[in-house]
Amino acid sequence: MSIISVVNLFTNYSLKVKYFLDVEKRKGRNSNHRFYPFYAK
């Protein structure tokens, strides 16, 4: 029982981390597209 709960906690944590990294990557990509003309000048 405890092993299963630990595995469930680890799975939930890794999914949250993956989702957070995907959101950060998407935010970074959007901000790069938004500010790219300023860098290009």
C-alpha distance matrix in Angstrom:
0.0 3.8 5.4 5.2 6.3 8.7 10.0 10.6 12.4 14.3 15.4 16.6 18.3 20.0 21.2 22.6 24.4 25.7 27.0 28.6 30.3 31.6 33.0 34.6 36.1 37.5 39.0 40.5 42.0 43.4 44.9 46.4 48.0 49.3 50.9 52.0 55.6 56.0 55.0 57.3 60.3
3.8 0.0 3.8 5.4 5.1 6.1 8.6 9.8 10.4 12.2 14.1 15.3 16.3 18.2 19.9 21.0 22.4 24.1 25.6 26.8 28.4 30.1 31.4 32.7 34.3 36.0 37.2 38.6 40.3 41.9 43.1 44.5 46.4 47.6 48.9 50.2 53.8 54.0 52.9 55.3 58.3
5.4 3.8 0.0 3.8 5.5 5.1 6.2 8.6 9.9 10.5 12.2 14.2 15.2 16.4 18.3 19.9 21.0 22.3 24.2 25.6 26.8 28.4 30.2 31.4 32.7 34.4 36.0 37.1 38.6 40.5 41.8 43.0 44.8 46.3 47.6 48.5 52.2 52.6 51.3 53.5 56.7
5.2 5.4 3.8 0.0 3.8 5.4 5.1 6.1 8.6 9.8 10.5 12.3 14.1 15.3 16.4 18.3 19.9 20.9 22.4 24.2 25.7 26.8 28.5 30.2 31.4 32.8 34.5 35.9 37.2 38.8 40.4 41.7 43.3 44.7 46.3 47.3 50.9 51.5 50.3 52.5 55.7
6.3 5.1 5.5 3.8 0.0 3.8 5.4 5.0 6.1 8.6 9.8 10.5 12.1 14.2 15.3 16.4 18.2 19.8 21.0 22.4 24.2 25.6 26.9 28.4 30.1 31.4 32.8 34.4 35.9 37.3 38.7 40.3 42.0 43.1 44.7 45.9 49.5 49.8 48.9 51.2 54.2
8.7 6.1 5.1 5.4 3.8 0.0 3.8 5.4 5.1 6.1 8.6 9.9 10.5 12.2 14.2 15.3 16.4 18.2 19.9 20.9 22.4 24.2 25.7 26.8 28.3 30.1 31.4 32.6 34.3 36.0 37.2 38.5 40.5 41.7 43.0 44.1 47.8 48.0 46.8 49.2 52.3
10.0 8.6 6.2 5.1 5.4 3.8 0.0 3.8 5.5 5.1 6.1 8.6 9.8 10.5 12.2 14.2 15.2 16.3 18.2 19.8 20.9 22.3 24.2 25.6 26.7 28.4 30.1 31.3 32.6 34.4 35.9 37.0 38.8 40.3 41.7 42.6 46.3 46.8 45.5 47.7 50.9
10.6 9.8 8.6 6.1 5.0 5.4 3.8 0.0 3.8 5.5 5.1 6.1 8.5 9.9 10.6 12.3 14.2 15.3 16.4 18.2 19.9 21.0 22.5 24.3 25.6 26.9 28.5 30.1 31.4 32.9 34.5 35.9 37.4 38.8 40.4 41.5 45.1 45.6 44.7 46.8 49.9
12.4 10.4 9.9 8.6 6.1 5.1 5.5 3.8 0.0 3.8 5.5 5.2 6.1 8.6 9.9 10.6 12.2 14.2 15.3 16.4 18.3 19.9 21.0 22.4 24.2 25.7 26.8 28.4 30.1 31.5 32.7 34.3 36.1 37.2 38.6 39.9 43.5 43.8 42.8 45.2 48.2
14.3 12.2 10.5 9.8 8.6 6.1 5.1 5.5 3.8 0.0 3.8 5.5 5.1 6.1 8.5 9.9 10.5 12.1 14.1 15.2 16.3 18.2 19.9 20.9 22.3 24.1 25.5 26.7 28.3 30.1 31.3 32.5 34.4 35.8 37.1 38.1 41.8 42.1 40.9 43.2 46.3
15.4 14.1 12.2 10.5 9.8 8.6 6.1 5.1 5.5 3.8 0.0 3.8 5.4 5.2 6.1 8.6 9.9 10.5 12.2 14.1 15.3 16.4 18.3 19.9 20.9 22.4 24.2 25.6 26.8 28.5 30.1 31.3 32.9 34.4 36.0 36.8 40.5 41.1 40.0 42.1 45.2
16.6 15.3 14.2 12.3 10.5 9.9 8.6 6.1 5.2 5.5 3.8 0.0 3.8 5.6 5.1 6.2 8.7 9.9 10.5 12.2 14.2 15.3 16.4 18.3 19.9 21.0 22.4 24.2 25.6 26.9 28.4 30.0 31.5 32.7 34.4 35.6 39.2 39.7 38.9 41.1 44.1
18.3 16.3 15.2 14.1 12.1 10.5 9.8 8.5 6.1 5.1 5.4 3.8 0.0 3.8 5.4 5.1 6.2 8.6 9.9 10.5 12.3 14.2 15.3 16.4 18.2 19.9 21.0 22.3 24.2 25.7 26.8 28.3 30.2 31.3 32.6 33.9 37.5 37.8 36.8 39.2 42.2
20.0 18.2 16.4 15.3 14.2 12.2 10.5 9.9 8.6 6.1 5.2 5.6 3.8 0.0 3.8 5.4 5.0 6.0 8.5 9.7 10.4 12.2 14.1 15.2 16.2 18.2 19.8 20.8 22.2 24.2 25.5 26.6 28.4 30.0 31.2 32.1 35.8 36.3 35.0 37.2 40.4
21.2 19.9 18.3 16.4 15.3 14.2 12.2 10.6 9.9 8.5 6.1 5.1 5.4 3.8 0.0 3.8 5.4 5.0 6.1 8.5 9.9 10.5 12.2 14.2 15.2 16.4 18.2 19.8 20.9 22.4 24.2 25.5 26.9 28.4 30.1 31.0 34.6 35.3 34.4 36.4 39.6
22.6 21.0 19.9 18.3 16.4 15.3 14.2 12.3 10.6 9.9 8.6 6.2 5.1 5.4 3.8 0.0 3.8 5.4 5.1 6.0 8.6 9.8 10.5 12.2 14.1 15.2 16.3 18.1 19.8 20.9 22.3 24.0 25.7 26.7 28.3 29.6 33.2 33.6 32.8 35.2 38.1
24.4 22.4 21.0 19.9 18.2 16.4 15.2 14.2 12.2 10.5 9.9 8.7 6.2 5.0 5.4 3.8 0.0 3.8 5.5 5.0 6.1 8.6 9.8 10.5 12.1 14.1 15.2 16.3 18.1 19.8 20.9 22.2 24.2 25.5 26.6 27.8 31.5 31.7 30.6 33.0 36.0
25.7 24.1 22.3 20.9 19.8 18.2 16.3 15.3 14.2 12.1 10.5 9.9 8.6 6.0 5.0 5.4 3.8 0.0 3.8 5.4 5.2 6.2 8.6 9.9 10.4 12.2 14.2 15.2 16.3 18.3 19.9 20.8 22.5 24.2 25.6 26.4 30.0 30.7 29.6 31.6 34.8
27.0 25.6 24.2 22.4 21.0 19.9 18.2 16.4 15.3 14.1 12.2 10.5 9.9 8.5 6.1 5.1 5.5 3.8 0.0 3.8 5.5 5.1 6.2 8.6 9.8 10.5 12.2 14.1 15.2 16.4 18.2 19.8 21.1 22.4 24.2 25.3 28.8 29.5 28.9 30.9 33.9
28.6 26.8 25.6 24.2 22.4 20.9 19.8 18.2 16.4 15.2 14.1 12.2 10.5 9.7 8.5 6.0 5.0 5.4 3.8 0.0 3.8 5.4 5.1 6.2 8.5 9.8 10.5 12.2 14.1 15.3 16.4 18.1 19.9 20.9 22.3 23.7 27.3 27.5 26.9 29.3 32.1
30.3 28.4 26.8 25.7 24.2 22.4 20.9 19.9 18.3 16.3 15.3 14.2 12.3 10.4 9.9 8.6 6.1 5.2 5.5 3.8 0.0 3.8 5.4 5.0 6.0 8.5 9.7 10.3 12.1 14.1 15.2 16.2 18.2 19.7 20.8 21.8 25.4 25.8 24.7 27.0 30.0
31.6 30.1 28.4 26.8 25.6 24.2 22.3 21.0 19.9 18.2 16.4 15.3 14.2 12.2 10.5 9.8 8.6 6.2 5.1 5.4 3.8 0.0 3.8 5.5 5.0 6.1 8.6 9.8 10.4 12.2 14.1 15.1 16.5 18.2 19.9 20.6 24.2 25.1 24.2 26.1 29.2
33.0 31.4 30.2 28.5 26.9 25.7 24.2 22.5 21.0 19.9 18.3 16.4 15.3 14.1 12.2 10.5 9.8 8.6 6.2 5.1 5.4 3.8 0.0 3.8 5.4 5.1 6.1 8.5 9.8 10.5 12.2 14.0 15.3 16.3 18.2 19.5 22.9 23.6 23.2 25.3 28.2
34.6 32.7 31.4 30.2 28.4 26.8 25.6 24.3 22.4 20.9 19.9 18.3 16.4 15.2 14.2 12.2 10.5 9.9 8.6 6.2 5.0 5.5 3.8 0.0 3.8 5.4 5.0 6.1 8.5 9.8 10.4 12.0 14.2 15.1 16.2 17.7 21.2 21.4 20.7 23.2 26.0
36.1 34.3 32.7 31.4 30.1 28.3 26.7 25.6 24.2 22.3 20.9 19.9 18.2 16.2 15.2 14.1 12.1 10.4 9.8 8.5 6.0 5.0 5.4 3.8 0.0 3.8 5.5 5.1 6.1 8.6 9.9 10.4 12.3 14.1 15.3 15.9 19.6 20.3 19.3 21.3 24.4
37.5 36.0 34.4 32.8 31.4 30.1 28.4 26.9 25.7 24.1 22.4 21.0 19.9 18.2 16.4 15.2 14.1 12.2 10.5 9.8 8.5 6.1 5.1 5.4 3.8 0.0 3.8 5.4 5.0 6.1 8.6 9.8 10.6 12.2 14.2 15.1 18.4 19.5 19.1 20.8 23.8
39.0 37.2 36.0 34.5 32.8 31.4 30.1 28.5 26.8 25.5 24.2 22.4 21.0 19.8 18.2 16.3 15.2 14.2 12.2 10.5 9.7 8.6 6.1 5.0 5.5 3.8 0.0 3.8 5.5 5.2 6.1 8.5 9.9 10.4 12.1 13.8 17.1 17.6 17.5 19.7 22.4
40.5 38.6 37.1 35.9 34.4 32.6 31.3 30.1 28.4 26.7 25.6 24.2 22.3 20.8 19.8 18.1 16.3 15.2 14.1 12.2 10.3 9.8 8.5 6.1 5.1 5.4 3.8 0.0 3.8 5.5 5.2 6.0 8.6 9.7 10.5 11.6 15.2 15.5 14.8 17.1 19.9
42.0 40.3 38.6 37.2 35.9 34.3 32.6 31.4 30.1 28.3 26.8 25.6 24.2 22.2 20.9 19.8 18.1 16.3 15.2 14.1 12.1 10.4 9.8 8.5 6.1 5.0 5.5 3.8 0.0 3.8 5.5 5.1 6.2 8.6 10.0 10.3 13.8 15.0 14.3 15.9 19.0
43.4 41.9 40.5 38.8 37.3 36.0 34.4 32.9 31.5 30.1 28.5 26.9 25.7 24.2 22.4 20.9 19.8 18.3 16.4 15.3 14.1 12.2 10.5 9.8 8.6 6.1 5.2 5.5 3.8 0.0 3.8 5.4 5.1 6.1 8.7 9.8 12.8 14.0 14.3 15.9 18.5
44.9 43.1 41.8 40.4 38.7 37.2 35.9 34.5 32.7 31.3 30.1 28.4 26.8 25.5 24.2 22.3 20.9 19.9 18.2 16.4 15.2 14.1 12.2 10.4 9.9 8.6 6.1 5.2 5.5 3.8 0.0 3.8 5.4 4.9 6.1 8.2 11.2 11.5 11.8 14.1 16.4
46.4 44.5 43.0 41.7 40.3 38.5 37.0 35.9 34.3 32.5 31.3 30.0 28.3 26.6 25.5 24.0 22.2 20.8 19.8 18.1 16.2 15.1 14.0 12.0 10.4 9.8 8.5 6.0 5.1 5.4 3.8 0.0 3.8 5.4 5.3 5.6 9.3 10.0 9.4 11.3 14.2
48.0 46.4 44.8 43.3 42.0 40.5 38.8 37.4 36.1 34.4 32.9 31.5 30.2 28.4 26.9 25.7 24.2 22.5 21.1 19.9 18.2 16.5 15.3 14.2 12.3 10.6 9.9 8.6 6.2 5.1 5.4 3.8 0.0 3.8 5.6 5.2 8.0 10.1 10.2 11.1 13.9
49.3 47.6 46.3 44.7 43.1 41.7 40.3 38.8 37.2 35.8 34.4 32.7 31.3 30.0 28.4 26.7 25.5 24.2 22.4 20.9 19.7 18.2 16.3 15.1 14.1 12.2 10.4 9.7 8.6 6.1 4.9 5.4 3.8 0.0 3.8 5.8 7.5 8.7 10.1 11.5 13.4
50.9 48.9 47.6 46.3 44.7 43.0 41.7 40.4 38.6 37.1 36.0 34.4 32.6 31.2 30.1 28.3 26.6 25.6 24.2 22.3 20.8 19.9 18.2 16.2 15.3 14.2 12.1 10.5 10.0 8.7 6.1 5.3 5.6 3.8 0.0 3.8 5.7 5.5 6.6 8.9 10.6
52.0 50.2 48.5 47.3 45.9 44.1 42.6 41.5 39.9 38.1 36.8 35.6 33.9 32.1 31.0 29.6 27.8 26.4 25.3 23.7 21.8 20.6 19.5 17.7 15.9 15.1 13.8 11.6 10.3 9.8 8.2 5.6 5.2 5.8 3.8 0.0 3.9 5.4 5.1 6.1 8.8
55.6 53.8 52.2 50.9 49.5 47.8 46.3 45.1 43.5 41.8 40.5 39.2 37.5 35.8 34.6 33.2 31.5 30.0 28.8 27.3 25.4 24.2 22.9 21.2 19.6 18.4 17.1 15.2 13.8 12.8 11.2 9.3 8.0 7.5 5.7 3.9 0.0 3.8 5.4 4.9 6.3
56.0 54.0 52.6 51.5 49.8 48.0 46.8 45.6 43.8 42.1 41.1 39.7 37.8 36.3 35.3 33.6 31.7 30.7 29.5 27.5 25.8 25.1 23.6 21.4 20.3 19.5 17.6 15.5 15.0 14.0 11.5 10.0 10.1 8.7 5.5 5.4 3.8 0.0 3.8 5.4 5.5
55.0 52.9 51.3 50.3 48.9 46.8 45.5 44.7 42.8 40.9 40.0 38.9 36.8 35.0 34.4 32.8 30.6 29.6 28.9 26.9 24.7 24.2 23.2 20.7 19.3 19.1 17.5 14.8 14.3 14.3 11.8 9.4 10.2 10.1 6.6 5.1 5.4 3.8 0.0 3.8 5.6
57.3 55.3 53.5 52.5 51.2 49.2 47.7 46.8 45.2 43.2 42.1 41.1 39.2 37.2 36.4 35.2 33.0 31.6 30.9 29.3 27.0 26.1 25.3 23.2 21.3 20.8 19.7 17.1 15.9 15.9 14.1 11.3 11.1 11.5 8.9 6.1 4.9 5.4 3.8 0.0 3.8
60.3 58.3 56.7 55.7 54.2 52.3 50.9 49.9 48.2 46.3 45.2 44.1 42.2 40.4 39.6 38.1 36.0 34.8 33.9 32.1 30.0 29.2 28.2 26.0 24.4 23.8 22.4 19.9 19.0 18.5 16.4 14.2 13.9 13.4 10.6 8.8 6.3 5.5 5.6 3.8 0.0
